[in-house]
Amino acid sequence: MSIGEALAEGLRVTVIGMTIVFAVLILLMLVLMAFKLVFYKKEPETGSAQKKTPPDTASTAVKPELDEKELIAVLTAAVAASMNTSTYNLNIKSYKRIGNTSPSWSRAGLNDVINSRF
């Protein structure tokens, strides 16, 4: 077998191997997309009247500006503690509350870790 024949055979084996690998990857991608369609169903949006609203609590009776100042103080203290710096070095100008989109098993695990430290 000459060097040219050996290189041609090696190229054929490489192409066949890569074809098999990419075919399996495409098959896995299709299976995962099917799982997404089957297991993650979107909630129908029927209008703004049925959107979830937080229940009224006693804390909503507090003046909004006092409640916001307290929240900014807590956020500043938390950021300062995580950065090992003083609160005088920080100035939080705005904040934005984001929704919790993590799966329930992730939140449960996080709660277990937090509760195990106390």
Contacts in CASP RR format, 6 or more apart in sequence:
PFRMAT RR
TARGET T0000
AUTHOR 0000-0000-0000
METHOD contacts of the structure
MODEL  1
MSIGEALAEGLRVTVIGMTIVFAVLILLMLVLMAFKLVFYKKEPETGSAQ
KKTPPDTASTAVKPELDEKELIAVLTAAVAASMNTSTYNLNIKSYKRIGN
TSPSWSRAGLNDVINSRF
1 9 0 8 1.000
59 67 0 8 1.000
71 95 0 8 1.000
72 92 0 8 1.000
72 95 0 8 1.000
75 92 0 8 1.000
75 95 0 8 1.000
76 87 0 8 1.000
76 90 0 8 1.000
76 92 0 8 1.000
77 87 0 8 1.000
79 90 0 8 1.000
79 92 0 8 1.000
80 86 0 8 1.000
80 87 0 8 1.000
80 89 0 8 1.000
80 90 0 8 1.000
83 90 0 8 1.000
100 107 0 8 1.000
102 110 0 8 1.000
END
